[in-house]
Amino acid sequence: MDLPVVPPFQPMLAKSVKGVPAADSVEGGLVYEPKWDGFRAIVFRDGQDVEIGSRSTKPLTRYFPDVVEAVKASLPERCVVDAEIVVAVDGRLSFDHLSQRIHPAASRVEMLARETPALLVVFDLLALGDDSYVDRPLTERRAALEEALAGAEAPVHLTRVTYDAVEAERWFEQFEGAGLDGVVAKPLASPYAPNGRTMLKVKHARTADVVVAGYRLHKTSTEDHPLLGSLLLGLFADDGRLQHVGVAASFTAARRAELIEELAPLVVPVADHPWGAWRDEQAQADGRLPGGQSRWTGTKDLSFVPLAPERVVEVGYEHMEGQGDSARFRHTAQFKRWRPDREPASCGYAQLDEVVGYDLADVLA
C-alpha cells in the first residue's frame, strides 16, 4: 500500500474517568461520542486494496469480507480511518454475533457475513490521499472526515458527536439500551496519539451479588504452591439452575494463595456439582456452564475446581451480554467483598438493572 499511514498502526486509546467531564475541563474543549461495543479497527484503503487492523495490529480483513466491500463502496479511494466494527441484531449491538466472525473456516465467515452483516462506524481520519492527518488537531480531522464521508451509505456510518456535556449524559443513559457501553470524550485541540491514552471514557459501573461456584488455578500455579487464578461466578435462574455468568480475577499473589486455603472446605466432587456436566456439548447448549472447548480456547485446559455454591460475593461490572437467564458479564467482574449476610439462593437475575431498550437506528441516525 502506498499511503502516508501504513499498517501496522496502533490506535489511540482512552483512560477511564468517573462521570462525563465538562466540555471546558480540557484546554481547547472536548467533543463527545457514543462508545461503541465492537472490534476496534484501523481501516486502510488504497484503491481496491483494503486492510483492516485490530487494536493489537493483528489483521481482521479475512473475517469481514462484507466490511471490505462496504469500504470500497463508501470510503475515499485512498484513506486511513479509525473505526469500530459492530454487528446489530434486533436493533441492538450483539458482541456474541460479532465474535462468531473470528472463525478459521472461510465458508463459515461468508455465511455469517450474509446472515448477520457487520456495520463500520467511523470516528477519526488518519490519512486522506497523500496527506497524513495524524499530527493535526481533532477539529481538522473531524471536519475533513465529515466531508470525506458525506456520500457514505450503510453499512458505513459516521459516528455522531456533540459538544454539549448534558447531551452526552443523556446518551450515556439512553444508548446503553441499544447495546453501547458508554461515552468517549476527546480533546479537540489534540493530534492523534497512537497507543496514547489521550481520550476519556465513561462506562457504566454496577454491582451484583453472585454465587462463587468454583475457581481456576493461576497460570503460575504449581503443585507445591497452588495459586487461584479466577473465581467462577453464578446466578440462579427462575427454574433453579445455577447459570455461569463470568469470572472475577485480579488478585495479588499473596491473596491468590490465601484463597486456596479459605475455599478448601468447599471443594466437592465434580459429579456432585451443579456444573458437573460442563464437558457435555448438549449441556453446554442447554444452559450457561463454564468451560467447553471452542474455537476461542483451542486445547486450553478449561478444568476448574468445583465448590459447593455456599458463598456469596459482591462484584463490580459494567454491563451484561445476552438476555434473560442466558446473560453473563461482558467483561471480567471486579471482586468487591464477601457477603456472608446473603443466602446463595437469593442471588438471581432479578437484582440486575433492567436497561430500557433503545433502537440502534436512532443512534446511527
ZILIN-V912246 format. One record per backbone hydrogen bond with DSSP energy under -1.0 kcal/mol. CO is the residue of the C=O (numbers start at 0). NH is the residue of the N-H. E is the energy in kcal/mol with one decimal. If there is no record, write none. Layout:
co:CO nh:NH e:E
co:CO nh:NH e:E
This chain:
co:10 nh:194 e:-1.9
co:12 nh:198 e:-1.8
co:14 nh:200 e:-2.4
co:21 nh:24 e:-1.8
co:25 nh:28 e:-2.8
co:28 nh:187 e:-2.3
co:30 nh:185 e:-3.0
co:31 nh:161 e:-1.8
co:32 nh:183 e:-2.9
co:34 nh:180 e:-1.9
co:38 nh:84 e:-3.0
co:40 nh:82 e:-2.5
co:41 nh:52 e:-2.8
co:42 nh:80 e:-2.1
co:43 nh:50 e:-2.3
co:44 nh:78 e:-2.1
co:45 nh:48 e:-1.8
co:48 nh:45 e:-2.8
co:50 nh:43 e:-3.1
co:51 nh:59 e:-3.3
co:52 nh:41 e:-2.6
co:53 nh:56 e:-1.8
co:57 nh:53 e:-2.7
co:59 nh:62 e:-1.5
co:60 nh:63 e:-1.4
co:63 nh:67 e:-2.0
co:64 nh:68 e:-1.9
co:65 nh:69 e:-1.9
co:66 nh:70 e:-2.6
co:67 nh:71 e:-1.9
co:68 nh:72 e:-1.5
co:69 nh:73 e:-1.9
co:70 nh:74 e:-2.3
co:76 nh:46 e:-3.0
co:77 nh:128 e:-3.1
co:78 nh:44 e:-2.9
co:79 nh:125 e:-2.9
co:79 nh:126 e:-1.7
co:80 nh:42 e:-2.6
co:81 nh:122 e:-2.6
co:81 nh:123 e:-1.4
co:82 nh:40 e:-2.8
co:83 nh:120 e:-2.8
co:84 nh:38 e:-2.5
co:85 nh:118 e:-3.3
co:86 nh:93 e:-2.9
co:90 nh:359 e:-1.8
co:91 nh:88 e:-3.1
co:93 nh:97 e:-1.7
co:94 nh:98 e:-2.7
co:95 nh:99 e:-1.2
co:97 nh:100 e:-1.6
co:98 nh:101 e:-1.6
co:100 nh:102 e:-2.2
co:104 nh:108 e:-2.0
co:105 nh:109 e:-2.6
co:106 nh:110 e:-1.9
co:107 nh:111 e:-2.4
co:108 nh:112 e:-2.2
co:109 nh:113 e:-1.3
co:110 nh:114 e:-2.5
co:111 nh:115 e:-3.1
co:118 nh:85 e:-2.2
co:119 nh:156 e:-3.0
co:120 nh:83 e:-2.2
co:121 nh:158 e:-2.7
co:123 nh:81 e:-2.2
co:125 nh:132 e:-3.1
co:126 nh:79 e:-2.2
co:127 nh:130 e:-2.1
co:130 nh:127 e:-2.6
co:132 nh:135 e:-1.4
co:133 nh:191 e:-2.8
co:136 nh:140 e:-2.1
co:137 nh:141 e:-3.2
co:138 nh:142 e:-1.8
co:139 nh:143 e:-2.3
co:140 nh:144 e:-2.2
co:141 nh:145 e:-2.6
co:142 nh:146 e:-1.7
co:143 nh:147 e:-2.4
co:144 nh:148 e:-2.1
co:146 nh:149 e:-1.1
co:148 nh:151 e:-1.6
co:152 nh:155 e:-2.2
co:154 nh:119 e:-2.8
co:156 nh:121 e:-3.4
co:161 nh:31 e:-3.1
co:163 nh:167 e:-2.0
co:164 nh:168 e:-2.0
co:165 nh:169 e:-1.8
co:166 nh:170 e:-2.3
co:167 nh:171 e:-2.4
co:168 nh:172 e:-1.6
co:169 nh:173 e:-2.8
co:170 nh:174 e:-2.5
co:173 nh:176 e:-1.7
co:174 nh:177 e:-1.9
co:174 nh:179 e:-1.7
co:175 nh:178 e:-1.9
co:176 nh:357 e:-1.5
co:177 nh:92 e:-2.6
co:181 nh:34 e:-2.5
co:182 nh:201 e:-3.0
co:183 nh:32 e:-2.7
co:184 nh:199 e:-2.7
co:185 nh:30 e:-2.1
co:187 nh:138 e:-1.8
co:189 nh:137 e:-1.1
co:192 nh:195 e:-2.3
co:195 nh:12 e:-2.3
co:195 nh:197 e:-1.5
co:198 nh:14 e:-2.4
co:199 nh:184 e:-3.4
co:200 nh:16 e:-2.3
co:201 nh:182 e:-2.0
co:205 nh:316 e:-2.8
co:207 nh:314 e:-2.6
co:209 nh:312 e:-2.6
co:210 nh:233 e:-2.2
co:212 nh:306 e:-1.9
co:213 nh:231 e:-3.0
co:214 nh:304 e:-3.3
co:215 nh:228 e:-3.3
co:215 nh:229 e:-1.5
co:217 nh:220 e:-2.0
co:224 nh:221 e:-1.3
co:226 nh:217 e:-3.0
co:229 nh:215 e:-2.3
co:230 nh:247 e:-1.7
co:231 nh:212 e:-2.4
co:232 nh:244 e:-2.4
co:233 nh:210 e:-2.7
co:234 nh:242 e:-3.1
co:236 nh:239 e:-1.9
co:240 nh:236 e:-3.0
co:242 nh:234 e:-2.1
co:244 nh:328 e:-3.1
co:245 nh:232 e:-2.8
co:246 nh:332 e:-2.7
co:247 nh:230 e:-2.7
co:251 nh:255 e:-2.2
co:252 nh:256 e:-1.5
co:253 nh:257 e:-2.0
co:254 nh:258 e:-2.4
co:255 nh:227 e:-1.1
co:255 nh:259 e:-1.2
co:256 nh:260 e:-1.3
co:257 nh:261 e:-2.5
co:258 nh:262 e:-2.4
co:262 nh:265 e:-1.9
co:263 nh:266 e:-1.4
co:265 nh:307 e:-2.9
co:268 nh:271 e:-1.6
co:269 nh:272 e:-1.5
co:272 nh:275 e:-2.0
co:274 nh:277 e:-1.6
co:276 nh:279 e:-1.8
co:279 nh:283 e:-2.2
co:280 nh:284 e:-2.0
co:281 nh:285 e:-2.0
co:282 nh:286 e:-1.3
co:287 nh:243 e:-2.7
co:293 nh:297 e:-2.2
co:296 nh:299 e:-2.3
co:304 nh:214 e:-1.6
co:305 nh:267 e:-1.9
co:307 nh:309 e:-2.8
co:310 nh:211 e:-2.5
co:311 nh:338 e:-2.9
co:312 nh:209 e:-2.8
co:313 nh:335 e:-2.6
co:313 nh:336 e:-1.3
co:314 nh:207 e:-2.0
co:315 nh:333 e:-2.5
co:316 nh:205 e:-3.1
co:318 nh:329 e:-2.2
co:320 nh:327 e:-2.0
co:322 nh:325 e:-1.7
co:323 nh:326 e:-1.5
co:327 nh:320 e:-3.1
co:332 nh:248 e:-1.0
co:333 nh:315 e:-2.7
co:336 nh:313 e:-3.3
co:338 nh:341 e:-1.7
co:342 nh:345 e:-1.9
co:343 nh:346 e:-2.2
co:345 nh:347 e:-1.4
co:346 nh:235 e:-2.9
co:348 nh:351 e:-1.6
co:358 nh:361 e:-1.3
co:359 nh:363 e:-2.1
co:360 nh:364 e:-1.1
